[in-house]
Amino acid sequence: MAVAESLENFRTEVRDWLTDNFDPALKGRHNPLGMVDGPTDMSPDMVAWRKALGERGFGTPSWPKEYGGAGLSPKEVAILDEEMRNVGAYNPIGGLAIGMFAPTLMEYGTEEQKLKWLPPLSDGSMRGCQGYSEPGAGSDLANVQSFAEDKGDHYLINGQKTWQSGGQWADFCFGLFRTDKAHKHDGITFILVDMNSPGVERRPIKMISGASPFCETFFTDVKVPKENRVGEEGKGWTIGKRLLQFERAGIGGGGARGMLRSLADHAKQYVELNDNGEIVDQVLRQKIIKHEMAVRNFMGTVGRARREARAQGGPSATSSVLKNVGAKLAQERSDLMVEAMGMQGLGWEGEGFDANELKATRTWLWNRAVTIYGGSTEIQNNIISKRVLGMLDHQ
C-alpha cells in the first residue's frame, strides 16, 4: 500500500474514532491532567474521554505501544492533531511528567522502570511533579541540599523542594537529591519519590495573580526504594540537565501555540475601528502587526527545531534559545492584550468585567514569571554563549 493511501486510511480511522468517542459537549473545556491549574476535571464525560484516549494510546500518540502510546509516526501524529482540532477535541493527558520526565526516562531508565512509570502516565491515571529548586538552589541548581542517605535497600530523604508546579496534586516527584556531600555535581542523584509517602508535607504557595499552581514540599525521613533511582548514583546532574532541555523546549514551543490566536481580533473588541475594520490607533496597530509576524516566524523556527530534535534523538542546547524568545513573546503578548483592553484590562474582581477580562489581568501577572521558571533568561544566555555559540569563560 502506498504511503499516501495508508495515511488517508489512518485519517478515516481517526475521524470514525472521534465520532464514536468525543462528546461535542466537551468542546471548549480544557483541563489537562498534571498541569498546574488545579485538580483534574472528574466529570463523567471528561473521565470517559480521558479513558478512551488512554486505551487507544492517543493521549501519548508517539510513544511506543508497550509504554501506553499508539506508536504513531510523525505524519500520523500530525493527522491526529489536525482531525482533533477540526472537531474541537483536545488532549487532556499532558503536563510536566509527560513532556519532561517521560522522554528523560525513555533515555536513562531501565526497561522495568519504563514499564512501571510510563503506562499510568499515558492513560492519565498518574501525574508527577518536578523536584529541582530549593530555597538555596535556584539558578545554582547544582547546590541542592536535600539529602538521600543510603540505607542499604532504600534511601532516607530529608530536605525541602520549592516551586513544585502541580506538586499539591501529584502522585510522585521526579527530582534531584544529594547522595554525596563531598562533591557538588557528582554528588547528585535522580530519584523518584512517592508523594503520598509518610514524611512528605506539601504547602501550596499563592502567587500575586491569586492562583496557587505550585507548592513547597518538606521531606522528613522519607523512605524511597533503591529501584526508584534513575541511572547511577551520583550521575543525576547529567540526567537532570537532559530533562531541563525537554522542559525548555516545551516552554518555548508550547506557549507559542496559544499565541497563534489572533491578537488583532482580540484588540478589535475594545478599540476604535475605521470604516475598513482596521484599528485606528496606528501605534497599537503596528505593535500588533510586528508581534504577530514575530510569533509566526518563531513558530516556523520551533517546527524546524522539532524536526531536528527528532532526527538527533531529542532537543539540544538550542532549546535555551527557544525558551528565551518564547518567554519574551509571551510577555509582549500579554502586555499588548492589556493595553488594547484599556480599563477593562485592569479588572481584578467584582462587576463590570467578564471572565476573559479577569483572566487577561491574571495572565499578565503570571507571565512576569515566564522569564524565570525553567531557568532564568540570564542562565539561558550563559548556556547559549557556551554551548550554542562556543564561547568560553575567560578568567
C-alpha positions as CSV (number, residue, x, y, z in Angstrom):
1,M,0.0,0.0,0.0
2,A,1.3,3.4,-0.9
3,V,2.3,5.7,2.0
4,A,-0.3,8.4,0.9
5,E,-3.1,5.8,0.8
6,S,-2.1,4.4,4.2
7,L,-2.1,7.9,5.7
8,E,-5.6,8.6,4.2
9,N,-6.8,5.3,5.7
10,F,-5.5,6.4,9.0
11,R,-7.2,9.8,8.7
12,T,-10.5,8.0,8.1
13,E,-9.9,5.7,11.1
14,V,-9.2,8.8,13.3
15,R,-12.4,10.5,12.1
16,D,-14.5,7.5,12.8
17,W,-12.9,7.0,16.3
18,L,-13.5,10.7,17.2
19,T,-17.2,10.3,16.1
20,D,-17.5,7.3,18.4
21,N,-15.6,8.7,21.4
22,F,-15.5,12.5,21.6
23,D,-18.6,14.1,23.1
24,P,-19.2,17.5,21.4
25,A,-20.3,18.8,24.8
26,L,-16.7,18.8,25.8
27,K,-15.7,21.3,23.1
28,G,-14.2,24.3,24.7
29,R,-13.4,22.6,28.0
30,H,-9.8,22.2,28.8
31,N,-8.4,20.6,32.0
32,P,-5.1,18.9,31.2
33,L,-4.1,16.2,33.6
34,G,-0.9,17.0,35.6
35,M,-0.8,20.7,34.7
36,V,-0.8,23.5,37.3
37,D,-4.3,24.8,37.1
38,G,-5.9,22.7,39.8
39,P,-7.4,19.3,40.4
40,T,-8.3,17.3,37.3
41,D,-11.9,17.6,36.0
42,M,-13.6,14.3,37.1
43,S,-16.9,14.8,35.5
44,P,-18.3,11.7,33.8
45,D,-17.9,12.9,30.3
46,M,-14.3,14.1,30.9
47,V,-13.4,10.8,32.6
48,A,-14.9,8.9,29.6
49,W,-12.9,10.9,27.1
50,R,-9.7,10.6,29.0
51,K,-10.2,6.8,29.3
52,A,-10.9,6.5,25.6
53,L,-7.7,8.4,24.7
54,G,-5.6,6.3,27.1
55,E,-7.0,3.0,25.9
56,R,-6.3,3.9,22.2
57,G,-2.9,5.4,23.0
58,F,-3.9,8.7,21.6
59,G,-3.0,10.5,24.9
60,T,0.7,10.0,24.1
61,P,0.4,9.1,20.4
62,S,4.1,9.0,19.5
63,W,5.1,6.7,22.5
64,P,5.8,3.0,21.8
65,K,2.7,0.8,22.3
66,E,4.4,-1.1,25.1
67,Y,4.6,2.1,27.2
68,G,0.9,3.0,26.6
69,G,1.3,5.1,23.4
70,A,0.0,4.4,19.9
71,G,3.3,4.1,18.2
72,L,2.4,6.7,15.6
73,S,4.8,8.2,13.0
74,P,5.3,12.0,13.0
75,K,2.9,12.3,10.0
76,E,0.2,10.2,11.7
77,V,0.6,12.4,14.9
78,A,0.1,15.5,12.7
79,I,-3.1,13.9,11.2
80,L,-4.4,13.1,14.6
81,D,-3.8,16.6,15.8
82,E,-5.5,18.1,12.7
83,E,-8.6,15.9,13.0
84,M,-8.9,16.6,16.7
85,R,-8.8,20.4,16.0
86,N,-11.4,20.0,13.3
87,V,-14.0,18.7,15.8
88,G,-12.9,20.9,18.7
89,A,-11.3,17.9,20.5
90,Y,-8.2,18.2,22.6
91,N,-5.8,16.0,24.6
92,P,-6.3,16.4,28.3
93,I,-3.5,14.0,29.1
94,G,-0.4,16.1,29.4
95,G,1.6,18.0,31.9
96,L,5.1,18.1,33.3
97,A,5.7,14.4,33.7
98,I,4.5,13.7,30.1
99,G,6.6,16.5,28.5
100,M,9.7,16.4,30.6
101,F,10.1,13.3,32.8
102,A,8.8,10.7,30.3
103,P,11.3,11.4,27.5
104,T,14.1,11.5,30.0
105,L,13.1,8.2,31.5
106,M,13.0,6.7,28.0
107,E,16.7,7.6,27.6
108,Y,18.0,6.8,31.0
109,G,15.6,4.4,32.7
110,T,15.7,0.7,32.8
111,E,13.1,-1.3,31.0
112,E,11.4,-2.2,34.3
113,Q,11.2,1.5,35.2
114,K,9.7,2.4,31.8
115,L,7.0,-0.4,32.1
116,K,6.2,0.7,35.6
117,W,6.0,4.5,35.3
118,L,5.1,5.3,31.6
119,P,1.8,3.4,31.1
120,P,0.0,5.1,34.0
121,L,1.2,8.4,32.8
122,S,-0.1,7.7,29.2
123,D,-3.6,6.8,30.3
124,G,-3.9,9.7,32.8
125,S,-4.1,7.6,36.0
126,M,-1.0,9.1,37.5
127,R,0.7,12.5,37.4
128,G,4.0,13.8,38.6
129,C,5.8,17.0,39.7
130,Q,9.4,18.2,39.4
131,G,11.7,18.2,42.5
132,Y,14.5,20.5,41.5
133,S,14.6,24.0,43.0
134,E,15.3,24.6,46.7
135,P,15.5,27.7,48.8
136,G,19.2,27.7,48.3
137,A,19.3,26.1,44.9
138,G,17.5,28.0,42.2
139,S,19.7,29.4,39.4
140,D,22.6,27.4,41.0
141,L,20.6,24.2,40.8
142,A,23.7,22.0,41.5
143,N,23.6,23.4,45.0
144,V,20.7,21.1,46.0
145,Q,21.0,20.0,49.6
146,S,18.0,17.7,50.1
147,F,19.9,14.6,51.2
148,A,19.2,11.0,50.3
149,E,21.0,8.8,52.8
150,D,21.9,5.3,51.7
151,K,20.2,2.8,53.9
152,G,21.1,-0.4,52.0
153,D,17.9,-1.3,50.1
154,H,16.4,2.2,50.3
155,Y,17.2,5.9,50.7
156,L,16.1,8.0,53.6
157,I,15.4,11.5,52.3
158,N,15.4,14.7,54.3
159,G,15.1,18.3,52.9
160,Q,12.9,20.7,51.1
161,K,11.9,21.4,47.5
162,T,10.1,24.6,46.3
163,W,8.2,25.9,43.3
164,Q,6.8,22.5,42.6
165,S,4.3,23.1,39.8
166,G,1.3,21.0,40.5
167,G,3.0,19.4,43.4
168,Q,0.0,19.5,45.7
169,W,-1.9,17.2,43.3
170,A,0.9,15.0,42.1
171,D,1.3,11.3,42.8
172,F,5.1,11.3,42.5
173,C,8.1,13.6,42.3
174,F,10.9,13.2,39.9
175,G,13.8,15.1,41.4
176,L,17.5,15.7,42.1
177,F,18.7,14.7,45.6
178,R,22.2,14.8,47.1
179,T,23.8,11.5,47.9
180,D,27.3,12.8,48.4
181,K,28.2,16.0,50.3
182,A,31.8,16.0,49.3
183,H,31.2,16.6,45.5
184,K,28.9,19.2,44.1
185,H,27.9,17.9,40.7
186,D,28.9,14.3,41.1
187,G,27.1,14.1,44.4
188,I,23.6,14.4,42.8
189,T,21.3,11.5,42.1
190,F,18.0,11.4,40.1
191,I,15.3,9.8,42.3
192,L,11.5,9.2,42.1
193,V,9.6,9.8,45.3
194,D,6.0,8.7,46.1
195,M,4.4,12.0,47.2
196,N,2.0,10.0,49.4
197,S,4.8,8.5,51.4
198,P,4.9,9.1,55.2
199,G,7.1,12.2,55.9
200,V,6.0,14.2,52.8
201,E,4.4,17.5,53.6
202,R,3.0,19.8,50.9
203,R,2.3,23.5,51.4
204,P,0.7,25.4,48.5
205,I,2.2,28.8,47.5
206,K,-0.1,31.6,46.4
207,M,1.1,33.9,43.5
208,I,0.5,37.6,43.1
209,S,-2.1,36.6,40.5
210,G,-4.2,35.0,43.2
211,A,-3.6,31.5,41.8
212,S,-1.8,28.7,43.7
213,P,-0.3,26.5,41.0
214,F,2.7,25.2,42.9
215,C,3.8,24.3,46.4
216,E,6.8,23.8,48.6
217,T,7.4,20.2,49.9
218,F,9.2,19.1,53.0
219,F,10.7,15.6,53.3
220,T,11.2,14.2,56.8
221,D,12.8,10.7,56.9
222,V,11.0,9.6,53.7
223,K,11.8,6.1,52.7
224,V,12.4,5.5,49.0
225,P,13.3,2.1,47.5
226,K,16.5,1.9,45.5
227,E,14.7,0.8,42.4
228,N,13.3,4.4,42.2
229,R,16.7,5.7,41.4
230,V,17.1,6.5,37.7
231,G,20.6,6.0,36.4
232,E,23.7,5.5,38.5
233,E,24.2,7.1,41.9
234,G,26.0,10.4,41.5
235,K,25.0,10.8,37.8
236,G,21.8,12.7,38.4
237,W,23.3,16.0,37.2
238,T,23.6,14.7,33.7
239,I,20.1,13.3,33.7
240,G,18.7,16.4,35.3
241,K,20.3,18.7,32.6
242,R,18.7,16.5,29.9
243,L,15.3,16.9,31.5
244,L,15.7,20.6,31.5
245,Q,16.3,20.6,27.7
246,F,12.9,18.9,27.3
247,E,11.4,21.5,29.7
248,R,12.8,24.5,27.9
249,A,11.8,23.2,24.5
250,G,8.3,22.7,25.8
251,I,8.1,26.2,27.4
252,G,9.4,27.8,24.2
253,G,7.2,25.9,21.7
254,G,4.2,25.1,23.7
255,G,3.4,28.6,24.9
256,A,3.7,30.0,21.4
257,R,0.9,27.7,20.1
258,G,-1.6,29.7,22.2
259,M,-0.2,33.0,20.7
260,L,-1.4,31.9,17.2
261,R,-4.9,33.1,18.2
262,S,-5.4,36.5,16.6
263,L,-4.3,39.3,18.8
264,A,-5.8,41.7,16.3
265,D,-9.3,40.2,16.7
266,H,-9.0,40.5,20.5
267,A,-8.0,44.1,20.3
268,K,-10.8,45.0,17.9
269,Q,-13.3,44.2,20.7
270,Y,-12.0,47.2,22.7
271,V,-10.6,49.8,20.4
272,E,-11.9,52.2,17.8
273,L,-12.0,50.9,14.2
274,N,-12.2,52.8,10.9
275,D,-14.7,52.0,8.1
276,N,-12.4,49.2,6.8
277,G,-12.5,47.5,10.2
278,E,-8.9,48.5,10.9
279,I,-7.6,49.7,14.3
280,V,-7.5,53.5,14.2
281,D,-4.6,53.8,16.7
282,Q,-1.6,53.4,14.3
283,V,0.9,52.8,17.1
284,L,-1.1,50.0,18.6
285,R,-1.8,48.6,15.1
286,Q,1.9,48.5,14.3
287,K,2.8,46.8,17.6
288,I,0.2,44.1,17.0
289,I,1.4,43.5,13.4
290,K,5.1,43.3,14.5
291,H,4.2,40.9,17.3
292,E,2.1,38.5,15.1
293,M,4.8,38.5,12.5
294,A,7.4,37.6,15.2
295,V,5.1,34.8,16.5
296,R,4.7,33.3,13.1
297,N,8.5,33.5,12.4
298,F,9.1,31.9,15.8
299,M,6.7,29.0,15.2
300,G,8.5,28.3,12.0
301,T,11.7,28.0,13.9
302,V,10.0,25.8,16.5
303,G,8.9,23.5,13.8
304,R,12.3,23.2,12.3
305,A,13.9,22.7,15.8
306,R,11.4,19.8,16.5
307,R,12.3,18.1,13.2
308,E,16.0,18.4,14.1
309,A,15.3,17.1,17.6
310,R,13.5,14.0,16.2
311,A,16.4,13.4,13.9
312,Q,19.0,13.6,16.6
313,G,17.0,11.9,19.4
314,G,15.9,14.9,21.4
315,P,16.3,18.6,22.0
316,S,19.7,20.3,22.1
317,A,21.1,23.4,23.8
318,T,19.2,25.4,21.2
319,S,16.1,24.8,23.5
320,S,17.5,27.7,25.6
321,V,17.1,30.0,22.6
322,L,13.5,28.9,22.1
323,K,12.8,29.3,25.8
324,N,14.1,32.9,25.9
325,V,12.4,34.0,22.7
326,G,9.1,32.3,23.6
327,A,9.1,33.8,27.1
328,K,9.7,37.3,25.6
329,L,6.9,36.9,23.1
330,A,4.5,35.6,25.8
331,Q,5.2,38.7,28.0
332,E,4.9,41.0,25.0
333,R,1.5,39.5,24.0
334,S,0.0,39.8,27.5
335,D,1.2,43.5,27.6
336,L,-0.5,44.2,24.3
337,M,-3.7,42.5,25.3
338,V,-4.0,44.6,28.5
339,E,-3.0,47.7,26.6
340,A,-5.7,47.2,24.0
341,M,-8.4,46.5,26.6
342,G,-7.8,49.8,28.4
343,M,-9.7,49.9,31.7
344,Q,-11.2,46.5,31.0
345,G,-7.7,45.1,31.2
346,L,-7.2,46.3,34.8
347,G,-10.0,44.3,36.5
348,W,-9.4,42.0,39.4
349,E,-12.9,41.1,40.7
350,G,-16.4,42.4,41.0
351,E,-19.0,43.7,38.5
352,G,-18.0,45.3,35.2
353,F,-15.6,42.6,34.0
354,D,-16.3,39.3,32.3
355,A,-14.3,36.1,32.9
356,N,-12.0,36.6,30.0
357,E,-11.1,40.1,31.1
358,L,-10.3,38.9,34.6
359,K,-8.2,36.1,33.1
360,A,-6.3,38.6,31.0
361,T,-5.2,40.5,34.1
362,R,-4.1,37.4,35.9
363,T,-2.3,36.1,32.7
364,W,-0.4,39.4,32.6
365,L,0.8,38.9,36.2
366,W,1.5,35.2,35.6
367,N,3.7,36.0,32.6
368,R,6.1,38.1,34.7
369,A,7.5,34.7,35.8
370,V,8.0,33.2,32.4
371,T,11.5,34.6,32.1
372,I,12.3,33.0,35.5
373,Y,10.9,29.5,35.7
374,G,12.5,26.7,33.7
375,G,15.8,28.5,34.0
376,S,16.0,32.3,34.1
377,T,16.8,34.3,31.0
378,E,20.3,35.1,32.4
379,I,21.1,31.4,32.9
380,Q,19.8,30.6,29.4
381,N,22.1,33.3,27.9
382,N,25.1,31.7,29.6
383,I,24.1,28.3,28.1
384,I,23.6,29.8,24.7
385,S,27.0,31.6,24.8
386,K,28.9,28.4,25.9
387,R,27.0,25.5,24.2
388,V,25.5,27.1,21.1
389,L,28.0,29.9,20.2
390,G,31.0,28.1,21.6
391,M,32.2,31.0,23.7
392,L,34.4,30.1,26.7
393,D,34.8,31.7,30.1
394,H,38.0,33.8,30.3
395,Q,39.3,34.2,33.8
